[in-house]
Amino acid sequence: MANSIDIYNKTFNIDGDITVNRLGYGAMRITGKGIWGPPEDKNESIRVLKRAVELGVNFIDTADSYGPYVSEELIAEALYPYPDGLVIATKGGLTRTGPDQWPVNAHPDHLKEALNGSLKRLKLEQIDLYQLHRIDPHVPAELTFEFLQLAQQSGKVKHIGLSEVSVDDIKDAEQYFKVVSVQNMYSVDNRKWEAVLNYCKEQDIAFIPWFPLNAGNVAAQDKLKTIADKYGATVH
């Protein structure tokens, strides 16, 4: 099996050559309010990143649009040179025009600029996992997929993932490259993408839920408290 995913294991393996701990760190909120500009306390953001790695996080998820650019820059400042085994996954396909604004742009011209910028900001020659942030409804999907295919063939990207996609989207993309991960909104009280989760499990595709705690406002608090009490943990 290419991706070993077991709810009883603390790690999972992506496509046979990347093993990460199951609890990763999403680096969107180390930026300013509205995911716009620098954080109010840059030193605190740096400390959070370093502490996450100290506690065993070896998978950090970010994107060029977080800030924009701020999240990637902080990650490099805090952690470069990266410790062995640390995987920095980033994304391209959304732009930032202001606080809480997320215009989609997955045109190859934009993705080329985004990818090259991410490589420079993260101080990497190759990104282990590059994810398409969104499929652009205004750009033929095959153009986007062809760009990602070429980026992988050129060595700038090792593995490719998708975000906010349907099962059909995954199947379409796999005509161009192997999809090793899918990052969709999912939580204990948001099961919109249950079919995608099941498909990923069947196909050994890593599933990365985003917004898993609804920014701390998960509706199913009672259910989570039962689990938390069992393991002597807090709800969050």
N, C-alpha and C positions, 0 to 999 in steps of 0.2 A: 504494500500500500504506500502510495506516494506521501500522503499526509496522515500521520498517525494522530488521531483525535480520540481521546478517551476521557470521559468525565471523571475518572478516578486517577488520572495521571496529572502531575503538576506541569508537565511540558507538552508541547505538540510540535510535530515536525512538518515543515513546509517543503513539499516537493523533494524530500529525501536529503536535503543538504543544509537546511536552516532549522535549528532547534531553538525554540524560545519558551520561556516560562509563560504559563497560561495567562497570568495577570500582567498586562502591559501598561504603558502610560500614554494617554492621549494628551498631546502638548498644545492643544488649541487655546486653553485658557491661561497660559502664561503670558499672553499678550495684554494689550489694554482693553478697556471696557468696550463691549461690542465687537471684540476680536479685531480691534482697530488700534494701530500704533503700539508704542512700547508700554510695558506694564508700569503701574504706579511705583512699584518697588522692584527694580531690576535685580538687585542683590537677592531678594527673596526668591525670585524666579530661578536664579542660578542655583540657590541652595536647594530648592525643590527638585530640580533636575539631578543634581549630584546625590541627593538623599535617596531618590527613587532608585538609582543604580546601586547605591550602597545596600539597599534593602532587597536587592535581587531582581529588579526589573531589567530585562535585557532586550525588550522590544519597545521602541518609542515610535509613536505614530504622529506625523505632523503633515503640513502642506505648505506650499508656497503662498497660499492665500491667507494664512493665519498671520495677520498683522497689517498688510501683507509682509512677508519675508521675516518678520520679527521672530517668530517661533524657531525657524531654522537657524537664524543667526545666534539666538540664545543657546540652542542646543550645541552648536559648534563651540561657542565661547565657554560653555560650562564643561563640556565633556571631551573635546578634542585635545590630544589624540585619543580616539575611542578605545576603551578596553576590549580585549578579545571577546568575541561572542556577542557584542552589543549590535543589534540590528536597528538601523534608522530607516523607517519606512516613510516615504513622503508621497504627496499627491499633486496632480495638476489637472486643471479643467474648470476651476472656479477663479473668478477675479474679485478684487476688492475695490469698491468705489466709495465706501464709507462704512460707518459702524453698522453691523448687522446686515450688510448688503452683500449678496452672493450671486452676482451675474454669472451665468454659465458661458464658458468659451473653451470648447474642445477642438477648435480649428488647429490643424497641424502647425501653422505659423506660430500660434500662441503657445502650443504645447512644447515646441522646440525651444522657445525663449524660456518657458517655465522650467523645463528640464535642465537646460544648461545653467540657469540661475540657481536651481536647487543644488546641483553638483558643486557649484562654486561656493555657495553659502555654507553647505555642509562639509566642504573640504574633502569631497569624495571623488574618486575616479569612476566608481560604479555604484549605483543605488541598488541595494539588495532587493527591495520590494518597492516598485513604483506603481501607484494606483491611479486609475482614471477617476477623478473626483466626481464627474457626472458625464453621462452621454448628452451631447448637445443636440437639442431638437432642431437646431438651425444648420447643422453640419451633417452631411451624410456620414453615418456611423462607420462605413467602410474606410473613409478617409482618416478618421481618428484611429481606427484599429491598424491601418497600414502604417501610420506614423509610429505607433507603439511597437509594432512588429520590427520596423527598421531600427528603432532605438535599442531594442533588445539584440538584434543582430550585430549592431555596431559596438556592443559591449558597454554602453552607458547604463543599461538596465539589466539586472540579472533575472528578476522575476516580475511578473505583471499581475496586478489585481484590479478589481472593479469596485465601484461604490454606488449604492442606491440603484440596483439593477434587478431585473426580473430573470426568471429562468431562461426565457427566450433570449434575453440580452446576453447572458452568459454563453449560450449555445452559438449565437452569432459571432461573438468575439473569439470563440475557440476555433473558428475557421482561419484565424490569423495567428493566434498564439495560445499557449496554454495558460488558462486562468488558474492561478494558485491560491487566490484569496478573494473574498467578497466582503465588503464592509457596508452593511445596511443598518438602518435604525432598528433597534430591537431591544426589548427589555421584558421584565416579568409582566408588565402591564401594557406592552405594545407588541402585538404579535402580527403586525401587518405582513411581515416578510417570512412567516412560518414556512411557506412552501419553498422559499429560497433556502432557508436553513436546512430543511430536509433534503433538498437536492444537493446542497454542498456536502452534507454528511454522506449521502450515497456516492458522490463522485470524489470523495477525499479532497475537497476544496476547503481551505481554512475559512471559517466564518468569524468575522470581527465585528461584534455589535458596537454601534456608536450610540451615544446618549443612553447608556444602559441604566442610569439612575435618574434620568429626566432632570438633570441638574439638581439632584437632591430632593425632587418632588414626586418620587414614585408613589403612585396611588395605592399599590398593594403593600402598604407598610405592615399590616398584620401578618401576612404570609411571610414576608421577609424577616419579621421579628421572630417568628417561630424557628426559622432556620438559623438566625443569628444566635438565639438563646441556646440552641443545640450545640453550637461550636464556640460559645463563650465570646461572641463578637458583637459589635454594634450593627445596626441595620445597614449602615452605609459600608 
